[in-house]
């Protein structure tokens, strides 16, 4: 057992108690017995003799109480029997959480009796969320998400399949955070929400802001959003971080309150936020981790408040309070009404970039970024698909305008070259500078053809380390350094570019790269620079 002394079942029942879901409508089967046997005395089980009746009774109960209701069905057979009534709940926007029993987890793939090898697809499209947790330890969080999904607008039924042996597994310590979660929806903050949020921020001793892509997207069309975020940070004297794996840059990297990008690992985020008592997450998920770093999510005493326009981001978070509302108007309102603490860390734009690391063996990636930073101007926007430099990029390049920086959201390769060409076509008055790893470049190399044909103002900088450098770094952290297929070599990107009709140069020193980049900025069409670097 963990420090909480709870099983997955006990942690899940606490989630249901939090949401007032202690009346269960069902028709039991063998897969459901471990769950039903563990219900506490405060739970009431209402038996129905057919699943369509079970779902119908649950809908009636929800309609008169105004609360989400728990429905327990037997595997695929019972779920199928209940789907006729589920149609009514779906179109009636009735918040039901349908919990279906699954066979023992290890036997599902064998299609043992009463197993459903693709359980989550069965009730779609009659539910707004359907899932079978990929591990026992994710069951309580999934059920928390299900409850919030059922009740966030538009409300409706949801479906969760849980293997019967999951209930006795050990729960996570952090599952206790699920019982303090709230998710609220509105077009803006109501007066009570606004008072509570302002009180939390004004009362914070060391507040922090974590800003995400929704802020930048809003600021592209409404410049007042950028001003509001900066004003909010300044009045609170808050440290500002960009959310992990940033797809956009929502805060000026030259601002003295800017503290960089949250490293996308559970422990890393915990450590970076450890000194802050209140963390306001604006327009970002909580959080999009990448590196596997087992740890508790938060240091005790850290309160996280999320404001997002994405209901799914709000419901799936494993901790914190969430408000689903308009980012632009909410941020402006907060900035206007927050108490000004009267301290400033310096003038806007005064943050000094640290010098780039150098190597006797050749040019470093940081030096490439430093050269880019020497030529920042209002006519240049950046696309970045160099995962070895994703954290360094926003530390070293002055990104101070909305829409100035783009990074792939999914982590799949092939984003940089075609997106840069598309941006050039959409904004021909701008110069689009795309830094792309040599591994990534191979996935989108044919975009050079379109760039040449349309003579787009695109500069392609191939960050060439002769391999999948990011994967090599992951392999080292995971303790598996001898992984095949990570080395690349002999790819002549200059010849490839020439073949597609794009002028190109190869560089291996900072001086060579700086000269080639200056020439590229003066060119009237696309240019490719192969920048060989050392890690």
HUGIKA-V937193 format. One record per residue. N is the residue number from 1. RES is the residue in one letter. OMEGA is omega in radians with two decimals (NA if undefined). Layout:
n	res	omega
N	RES	OMEGA
N	RES	OMEGA
//
This chain:
n	res	omega
1	X	3.09
2	X	-3.14
3	X	3.13
4	X	-3.13
5	X	-3.05
6	X	2.96
7	X	3.07
8	X	3.12
9	X	-3.11
10	X	3.10
11	X	3.14
12	X	3.10
13	X	3.07
14	X	3.08
15	X	3.14
16	X	3.10
17	X	-3.13
18	X	-3.10
19	X	3.12
20	X	-3.08
21	X	-3.10
22	X	2.98
23	X	-3.05
24	X	3.05
25	X	-3.10
26	X	2.98
27	X	-2.90
28	X	3.00
29	X	-3.04
30	X	-3.12
31	X	-3.05
32	X	-3.02
33	X	3.14
34	X	3.10
35	X	-3.07
36	X	-3.14
37	X	-3.09
38	X	3.13
39	X	3.13
40	X	-3.13
41	X	-3.14
42	X	3.09
43	X	3.12
44	X	3.11
45	X	3.13
46	X	-3.07
47	X	2.97
48	X	-3.04
49	X	3.03
50	X	-3.00
51	X	3.08
52	X	3.08
53	X	3.12
54	X	-3.12
55	X	3.13
56	X	3.11
57	X	3.12
58	X	3.11
59	X	3.12
60	X	3.13
61	X	3.14
62	X	-3.11
63	X	-3.08
64	X	-3.12
65	X	-3.09
66	X	-3.08
67	X	2.99
68	X	-3.05
69	X	-3.13
70	X	3.11
71	X	-3.14
72	X	-3.10
73	X	-3.02
74	X	2.98
75	X	-3.10
76	X	-3.08
77	X	3.14
78	X	3.11
79	X	3.10
80	X	3.12
81	X	-3.08
82	X	-3.00
83	X	3.06
84	X	3.11
85	X	3.12
86	X	3.07
87	X	3.11
88	X	-3.13
89	X	-3.13
90	X	-3.09
91	X	3.07
92	X	-3.13
93	X	-3.14
94	X	-3.05
95	X	3.08
96	X	2.99
97	X	-3.12
98	X	-3.13
99	X	-3.11
100	X	3.09
101	X	3.10
102	X	3.07
103	X	3.06
104	X	-2.98
105	X	-3.04
106	X	-3.10
107	X	-3.05
108	X	-3.13
109	X	3.10
110	X	-3.06
111	X	3.03
112	X	3.10
113	X	3.11
114	X	3.00
115	X	3.05
116	X	-3.01
117	X	3.10
118	X	-2.94
119	X	-3.01
120	X	-3.12
121	X	-3.02
122	X	-3.03
123	X	3.13
124	X	0.10
125	X	-3.10
126	X	3.11
127	X	-3.13
128	X	3.10
129	X	-3.14
130	X	-3.02
131	X	2.89
132	X	-3.09
133	X	-3.11
134	X	3.05
135	X	3.13
136	X	-3.08
137	X	3.12
138	X	-3.11
139	X	-3.12
140	X	3.12
141	X	3.12
142	X	3.13
143	X	3.04
144	X	3.10
145	X	-3.13
146	X	-3.14
147	X	3.12
148	X	3.10
149	X	-3.11
150	X	-3.01
151	X	3.09
152	X	-3.07
153	X	-0.12
154	X	-3.10
155	X	3.14
156	X	-3.11
157	X	3.07
158	X	-3.01
159	X	3.09
160	X	3.07
161	X	-3.09
162	X	3.06
163	X	-2.99
164	X	-3.14
165	X	3.12
166	X	-2.96
167	X	-3.10
168	X	3.13
169	X	-3.11
170	X	3.11
171	X	3.07
172	X	3.02
173	X	-3.04
174	X	3.10
175	X	3.07
176	X	3.12
177	X	-3.13
178	X	-3.08
179	X	3.09
180	X	-3.13
181	X	2.96
182	X	3.05
183	X	-3.13
184	X	-3.10
185	X	3.06
186	X	3.09
187	X	3.11
188	X	3.12
189	X	3.02
190	X	-3.05
191	X	-3.12
192	X	3.10
193	X	-3.12
194	X	3.12
195	X	-3.12
196	X	-3.12
197	X	3.11
198	X	3.12
199	X	3.12
200	X	-3.11
201	X	3.14
202	X	-3.12
203	X	-3.10
204	X	3.08
205	X	3.14
206	X	-3.11
207	X	3.05
208	X	2.98
209	X	2.97
210	X	-3.03
211	X	-3.04
212	X	-2.96
213	X	3.13
214	X	3.11
215	X	-3.13
216	X	3.14
217	X	3.12
218	X	-3.08
219	X	3.11
220	X	-3.13
221	X	-3.11
222	X	-3.09
223	X	-3.13
224	X	3.14
225	X	3.11
226	X	3.11
227	X	-3.12
228	X	-3.13
229	X	3.11
230	X	3.14
231	X	3.12
232	X	3.13
233	X	-3.10
234	X	-3.12
235	X	3.13
236	X	-2.96
237	X	-3.03
238	X	2.94
239	X	-3.09
240	X	3.09
241	X	2.98
242	X	-3.09
243	X	-3.12
244	X	3.12
245	X	-3.02
246	X	3.08
247	X	3.06
248	X	3.05
249	X	-2.99
250	X	-3.11
251	X	-3.10
252	X	3.14
253	X	3.12
254	X	-3.09
255	X	-3.09
256	X	3.10
257	X	-3.11
258	X	-3.10
259	X	3.07
260	X	-3.10
261	X	3.02
262	X	3.13
263	X	-2.94
264	X	3.04
265	X	-3.07
266	X	-3.12
267	X	-3.13
268	X	3.12
269	X	3.11
270	X	-3.10
271	X	-3.12
272	X	-3.12
273	X	-2.99
274	X	-3.08
275	X	-3.08
276	X	-3.13
277	X	3.08
278	X	-3.14
279	X	3.10
280	X	3.14
281	X	-3.08
282	X	3.00
283	X	-3.13
284	X	3.03
285	X	3.08
286	X	-0.46
287	X	3.11
288	X	3.14
289	X	3.10
290	X	3.12
291	X	3.09
292	X	3.14
293	X	-3.09
294	X	-3.11
295	X	2.90
296	X	-3.04
297	X	-2.99
298	X	2.93
299	X	3.12
300	X	-3.14
301	X	3.11
302	X	3.11
303	X	3.12
304	X	3.09
305	X	-3.09
306	X	3.00
307	X	-3.05
308	X	3.03
309	X	-3.05
310	X	-3.12
311	X	-3.12
312	X	3.04
313	X	-3.11
314	X	-3.02
315	X	-3.04
316	X	-3.09
317	X	-3.13
318	X	3.14
319	X	3.05
320	X	3.04
321	X	-3.08
322	X	3.04
323	X	3.12
324	X	-3.05
325	X	-3.14
326	X	-3.09
327	X	-3.03
328	X	-3.07
329	X	-3.14
330	X	-3.14
331	X	3.12
332	X	-3.13
333	X	3.13
334	X	-3.12
335	X	-3.13
336	X	-2.97
337	X	-3.13
338	X	3.11
339	X	3.12
340	X	-3.11
341	X	3.01
342	X	3.12
343	X	3.11
344	X	-3.13
345	X	-3.13
346	X	3.12
347	X	3.04
348	X	-3.13
349	X	-3.04
350	X	-3.14
351	X	-3.10
352	X	3.10
353	X	3.08
354	X	-3.11
355	X	3.14
356	X	3.04
357	X	3.12
358	X	3.13
359	X	3.08
360	X	-3.09
361	X	3.13
362	X	-3.12
363	X	3.09
364	X	3.09
365	X	3.12
366	X	3.09
367	X	3.06
368	X	3.14
369	X	3.14
370	X	3.08
371	X	3.08
372	X	-3.09
373	X	3.13
374	X	-3.06
375	X	3.10
376	X	3.02
377	X	-3.01
378	X	-3.10
379	X	-3.05
380	X	2.97
381	X	-2.95
382	X	2.98
383	X	-3.10
384	X	2.99
385	X	3.06
386	X	-3.05
387	X	3.05
388	X	-3.09
389	X	-3.01
390	X	3.12
391	X	3.14
392	X	-2.98
393	X	-3.09
394	X	3.02
395	X	-2.93
396	X	3.14
397	X	-3.08
398	X	3.08
399	X	-3.03
400	X	3.11
401	X	3.07
402	X	3.10
403	X	-3.04
404	X	-3.03
405	X	3.10
406	X	-3.11
407	X	-3.08
408	X	-3.08
409	X	-2.97
410	X	-3.05
411	X	3.07
412	X	-3.07
413	X	3.08
414	X	-3.08
415	X	-2.83
416	X	-3.04
417	X	-3.12
418	X	3.12
419	X	3.11
420	X	3.11
421	X	3.12
422	X	3.10
423	X	3.11
424	X	3.11
425	X	-3.11
426	X	-3.13
427	X	-3.04
428	X	3.12
429	X	-3.09
430	X	2.94
431	X	3.14
432	X	-3.13
433	X	-3.10
434	X	2.99
435	X	-3.01
436	X	3.10
437	X	-3.12
438	X	3.05
439	X	-3.14
440	X	-3.03
441	X	-3.10
442	X	-3.12
443	X	-3.08
444	X	-2.99
445	X	-3.09
446	X	3.04
447	X	3.10
448	X	-3.14
449	X	-3.13
450	X	3.11
451	X	3.14
452	X	-3.11
453	X	-3.10
454	X	-3.12
455	X	3.13
456	X	3.08
457	X	-3.08
458	X	3.05
459	X	3.14
460	X	3.10
461	X	3.13
462	X	3.10
463	X	-2.90
464	X	3.05
465	X	3.08
466	X	3.11
467	X	3.02
468	X	-3.00
469	X	-3.14
470	X	3.13
471	X	3.10
472	X	3.08
473	X	3.08
474	X	-3.12
475	X	3.11
476	X	-3.12
477	X	-3.14
478	X	-3.14
479	X	3.11
480	X	-3.01
481	X	-3.07
482	X	-3.14
483	X	3.13
484	X	3.00
485	X	-3.10
486	X	-3.11
487	X	3.04
488	X	3.12
489	X	3.07
490	X	3.10
491	X	-3.08
492	X	-3.09
493	X	3.10
494	X	3.12
495	X	3.10
496	X	3.13
497	X	3.11
498	X	3.13
499	X	3.11
500	X	3.11
501	X	3.14
502	X	3.07
503	X	-3.06
504	X	3.07
505	X	3.05
506	X	3.13
507	X	3.12
508	X	3.07
509	X	3.13
510	X	-3.13
511	X	3.12
512	X	-3.13
513	X	-3.13
514	X	3.13
515	X	3.14
516	X	-3.13
517	X	3.09
518	X	3.12
519	X	-3.12
520	X	3.12
521	X	3.14
522	X	-3.08
523	X	-3.14
524	X	-3.13
525	X	-3.08
526	X	3.10
527	X	3.04
528	X	3.05
529	X	3.05
530	X	-3.08
531	X	3.13
532	X	-3.11
533	X	3.01
534	X	3.13
535	X	NA
//
